[in-house]
Amino acid sequence: MKSEKITFSFGKNWSNFVTTVTAREIESARRDLEEWLGASSVEGRTVLDIGSGSGIHSLCFLSMGASRVRSFDVDPFSVQATRTLWEDAGRPASWIVSEGSVLDRAFLKSLDRFDLVYSWGVLHHTGALWEALHNASSLVRPGGRIFISLYASGPRYAEDLALKRRYNAASPLGKRLMEWRWIANIMFARLIHFQNPLSWNERRERGMNVYHDLIDWLGGLPYEVAGEDETVIFFRKRGFILERIKVNGEGSCNIYVFSLPASAPLDS
């Protein structure tokens, strides 16, 4: 993939988001994880959060009874955002936060295998999606699971990629203008559906909100996509079994939960 001009920081966006997080958002994020994985499925288990972002999901895994949570992100601002929640949680020894890349083989070798490997909307921003997926899957212990979301492929890919490149190439004012245009479109859509346009920045599932999701969408480079069939085949070739899938279509993320049989060899 060609080198991108990137001026957007996921971490700065998440650092800003952390300042808005309340107990309500944390509970919403936890409910979503429990719905996907099972309310007691994390209890006593080890969890790896790849690309921890704000850290809200790592915090949820800890509150769900994980025996150990390891969070890492390549963006130092994301690391700091995650550490903010770690500090708010009382600096638990069972939750380790560090800076690192899923593409850094030396760093990954320093990690254990985990009962649950989690990476939400991250691996398609590495610039090497399939390598990142391979590396992430290699960190799942036999008998464990991987829970990921990836942008869905479709015919609008070139258009969406061009949008992100324009945003990253824009001046600070240019970025603001693009953001305001999108917000205006959201407000107008609410208005014609007889909803309050001033409440456009509504809270979403998983503890997120419209504004920070919008900034993430506009700025997110590198940007790759994956179809559900090729993703499922990719994991099946590595011995994984598809447990659950939600196909959301282009412009959104498809969601997957795969399990690795307990009998799988360690080099799978």
C-alpha positions as CSV (number, residue, x, y, z in Angstrom):
1,M,0.0,0.0,0.0
2,K,1.3,3.4,-1.0
3,S,2.6,5.7,1.8
4,E,-0.2,8.0,3.1
5,K,-0.1,11.5,4.2
6,I,-1.5,11.2,7.7
7,T,-2.2,14.2,9.9
8,F,-5.0,12.6,11.9
9,S,-4.3,10.9,15.3
10,F,-6.7,8.3,16.5
11,G,-5.2,8.7,19.9
12,K,-6.0,12.4,20.1
13,N,-9.6,11.7,19.2
14,W,-9.8,9.0,21.9
15,S,-8.1,11.2,24.4
16,N,-10.8,13.8,23.8
17,F,-13.5,11.1,24.0
18,V,-12.2,9.9,27.4
19,T,-13.0,13.3,28.9
20,T,-16.6,12.7,28.0
21,V,-16.9,9.1,29.4
22,T,-19.4,8.5,32.2
23,A,-20.5,5.4,34.0
24,R,-23.4,5.2,31.5
25,E,-21.0,4.9,28.6
26,I,-18.9,2.3,30.4
27,E,-22.0,0.2,31.2
28,S,-23.2,0.5,27.6
29,A,-19.9,-0.8,26.3
30,R,-19.9,-3.7,28.9
31,R,-23.5,-4.7,27.9
32,D,-22.4,-5.0,24.3
33,L,-19.4,-7.2,25.1
34,E,-21.6,-9.4,27.3
35,E,-24.2,-9.7,24.6
36,W,-21.5,-10.9,22.1
37,L,-19.4,-13.0,24.4
38,G,-21.7,-14.1,27.2
39,A,-22.0,-12.4,30.6
40,S,-19.6,-14.8,32.4
41,S,-17.4,-15.8,29.5
42,V,-14.6,-13.5,30.4
43,E,-14.5,-14.3,34.2
44,G,-11.1,-15.8,35.1
45,R,-9.8,-15.4,31.6
46,T,-6.9,-13.5,30.1
47,V,-7.7,-10.8,27.5
48,L,-5.5,-9.0,25.0
49,D,-6.9,-5.7,23.7
50,I,-5.1,-4.8,20.4
51,G,-5.4,-1.1,19.6
52,S,-7.0,-0.2,22.9
53,G,-7.9,3.3,21.8
54,S,-9.8,5.0,24.7
55,G,-9.3,1.9,26.9
56,I,-13.0,1.7,27.6
57,H,-13.3,-1.9,26.5
58,S,-10.2,-3.0,28.4
59,L,-11.8,-1.5,31.5
60,C,-15.0,-3.4,30.8
61,F,-13.1,-6.7,30.4
62,L,-11.5,-6.0,33.8
63,S,-14.9,-5.3,35.4
64,M,-16.3,-8.5,33.8
65,G,-13.8,-10.5,35.9
66,A,-10.9,-11.1,33.6
67,S,-7.9,-12.4,35.5
68,R,-5.5,-10.4,33.4
69,V,-5.9,-7.7,30.7
70,R,-3.1,-6.5,28.4
71,S,-3.8,-3.4,26.4
72,F,-1.5,-1.9,23.7
73,D,-1.7,0.7,21.0
74,V,0.7,2.1,18.5
75,D,-0.5,5.7,19.1
76,P,1.0,7.2,22.2
77,F,-2.1,9.4,22.7
78,S,-4.2,6.2,22.8
79,V,-1.8,4.7,25.3
80,Q,-2.2,7.7,27.5
81,A,-6.0,7.6,27.1
82,T,-6.1,4.0,28.2
83,R,-3.8,4.8,31.1
84,T,-6.2,7.5,32.2
85,L,-8.9,4.9,32.6
86,W,-6.4,2.5,34.2
87,E,-5.5,5.2,36.8
88,D,-9.2,6.0,37.4
89,A,-9.7,2.2,38.0
90,G,-7.0,2.4,40.8
91,R,-4.0,1.2,38.8
92,P,-4.9,-2.5,39.0
93,A,-1.8,-4.8,38.7
94,S,-3.9,-7.2,36.6
95,W,-4.2,-4.6,33.8
96,I,-1.1,-3.8,31.9
97,V,-1.0,-0.9,29.4
98,S,1.8,-0.4,26.9
99,E,2.8,1.1,23.6
100,G,3.3,-1.4,20.7
101,S,2.3,-2.5,17.2
102,V,0.6,-5.6,16.0
103,L,3.0,-5.5,13.1
104,D,6.1,-5.6,15.4
105,R,7.0,-9.3,15.6
106,A,9.7,-8.6,18.3
107,F,7.1,-6.9,20.5
108,L,4.5,-9.7,19.9
109,K,7.0,-12.3,20.9
110,S,7.1,-10.7,24.3
111,L,3.5,-11.4,24.8
112,D,1.7,-14.6,26.0
113,R,-1.1,-16.3,24.3
114,F,-4.5,-15.2,25.5
115,D,-8.0,-16.7,26.1
116,L,-9.5,-13.8,24.3
117,V,-7.9,-11.5,21.7
118,Y,-10.0,-8.4,21.0
119,S,-9.5,-5.8,18.3
120,W,-12.3,-3.4,17.4
121,G,-12.0,-1.4,14.3
122,V,-8.2,-1.4,14.4
123,L,-6.5,-3.9,12.1
124,H,-7.8,-2.3,8.9
125,H,-5.9,0.9,9.9
126,T,-2.5,-0.7,10.1
127,G,-1.6,-0.5,6.4
128,A,-1.1,-4.3,6.4
129,L,-4.5,-5.8,7.2
130,W,-3.8,-9.4,6.5
131,E,-0.5,-9.4,8.2
132,A,-2.1,-7.8,11.2
133,L,-4.9,-10.4,11.2
134,H,-2.3,-13.2,11.0
135,N,-0.4,-11.7,13.9
136,A,-3.5,-11.2,16.0
137,S,-4.7,-14.7,15.4
138,S,-1.3,-16.1,16.5
139,L,-1.9,-14.7,20.0
140,V,-5.0,-16.8,20.6
141,R,-4.3,-19.8,22.8
142,P,-5.9,-23.1,21.9
143,G,-9.4,-23.1,23.3
144,G,-9.5,-19.3,23.1
145,R,-11.4,-16.8,20.9
146,I,-10.8,-13.8,18.8
147,F,-13.3,-11.0,18.6
148,I,-12.8,-8.4,15.8
149,S,-14.5,-5.9,13.6
150,L,-13.3,-4.9,10.2
151,Y,-14.5,-2.4,7.6
152,A,-16.6,-4.2,5.0
153,S,-15.6,-4.2,1.3
154,G,-17.7,-2.7,-1.4
155,P,-17.8,-0.6,-4.6
156,R,-17.5,2.7,-2.7
157,Y,-14.0,1.9,-1.4
158,A,-12.1,4.3,-3.7
159,E,-14.5,7.1,-2.9
160,D,-14.2,6.6,0.8
161,L,-10.4,6.4,0.6
162,A,-10.3,9.7,-1.3
163,L,-12.5,11.3,1.3
164,K,-10.1,10.3,4.1
165,R,-7.1,11.5,2.0
166,R,-8.8,14.9,1.5
167,Y,-9.4,15.2,5.2
168,N,-5.8,14.4,6.1
169,A,-4.5,16.8,3.5
170,A,-6.7,19.6,4.7
171,S,-5.7,22.5,6.9
172,P,-7.1,22.6,10.5
173,L,-9.8,25.0,9.2
174,G,-10.4,22.7,6.2
175,K,-10.9,19.8,8.5
176,R,-13.4,21.7,10.6
177,L,-15.4,22.7,7.5
178,M,-15.6,19.0,6.5
179,E,-16.7,18.0,10.0
180,W,-19.4,20.8,10.1
181,R,-20.7,19.7,6.7
182,W,-21.1,16.1,7.9
183,I,-22.7,17.3,11.1
184,A,-25.1,19.5,9.1
185,N,-26.1,16.5,7.0
186,I,-26.7,14.5,10.1
187,M,-28.8,17.3,11.6
188,F,-30.8,17.6,8.4
189,A,-31.5,13.8,8.2
190,R,-32.8,14.0,11.8
191,L,-35.0,16.9,10.9
192,I,-36.7,15.3,8.0
193,H,-37.3,12.2,10.2
194,F,-39.0,14.4,12.8
195,Q,-36.2,14.1,15.3
196,N,-34.5,16.9,17.2
197,P,-31.6,18.0,15.1
198,L,-29.9,19.6,18.1
199,S,-29.6,16.2,19.6
200,W,-27.4,14.9,16.8
201,N,-24.5,13.9,19.0
202,E,-26.4,11.0,20.5
203,R,-24.8,8.2,22.4
204,R,-24.4,5.0,20.6
205,E,-23.9,1.4,21.5
206,R,-20.6,0.4,22.9
207,G,-20.3,3.6,24.8
208,M,-19.5,5.7,21.8
209,N,-21.1,8.9,20.4
210,V,-21.7,10.3,16.9
211,Y,-19.1,13.0,17.0
212,H,-16.1,10.9,17.9
213,D,-17.2,8.1,15.5
214,L,-17.5,10.8,12.7
215,I,-14.0,12.1,13.3
216,D,-12.7,8.6,13.4
217,W,-14.3,7.9,10.0
218,L,-13.1,11.0,8.3
219,G,-9.5,10.8,9.5
220,G,-8.9,7.1,9.5
221,L,-5.8,6.3,7.5
222,P,-4.5,3.8,6.4
223,Y,-7.8,2.4,5.3
224,E,-8.4,-1.2,4.1
225,V,-11.5,-3.3,3.8
226,A,-12.3,-7.0,3.9
227,G,-15.2,-9.1,2.7
228,E,-16.9,-11.5,5.1
229,D,-16.2,-14.5,2.9
230,E,-12.5,-13.8,2.6
231,T,-12.2,-13.1,6.3
232,V,-14.0,-16.4,7.3
233,I,-11.8,-18.4,4.8
234,F,-8.7,-16.7,6.2
235,F,-9.4,-17.8,9.7
236,R,-10.6,-21.3,8.7
237,K,-7.2,-21.9,7.1
238,R,-5.7,-21.1,10.4
239,G,-7.8,-23.6,12.3
240,F,-10.5,-21.3,13.6
241,I,-14.2,-21.9,13.8
242,L,-16.7,-19.1,13.1
243,E,-18.9,-18.7,16.2
244,R,-20.8,-15.6,15.2
245,I,-20.9,-12.9,12.5
246,K,-22.8,-9.7,11.9
247,V,-22.6,-8.3,8.4
248,N,-23.3,-4.6,8.4
249,G,-22.3,-3.6,4.9
250,E,-20.0,-1.1,3.3
251,G,-19.2,2.0,5.3
252,S,-19.6,0.0,8.5
253,C,-17.7,-2.8,10.2
254,N,-18.5,-6.5,9.9
255,I,-18.2,-8.2,13.3
256,Y,-16.7,-11.6,13.9
257,V,-16.1,-14.0,16.8
258,F,-13.9,-17.0,16.0
259,S,-12.8,-19.8,18.3
260,L,-9.6,-21.9,18.2
261,P,-10.2,-25.5,19.2
262,A,-8.4,-26.7,22.3
263,S,-6.7,-29.4,20.2
264,A,-5.2,-26.8,17.8
265,P,-1.3,-27.0,17.7
266,L,0.5,-24.1,19.1
267,D,1.9,-23.1,15.8
268,S,-1.5,-22.8,14.1
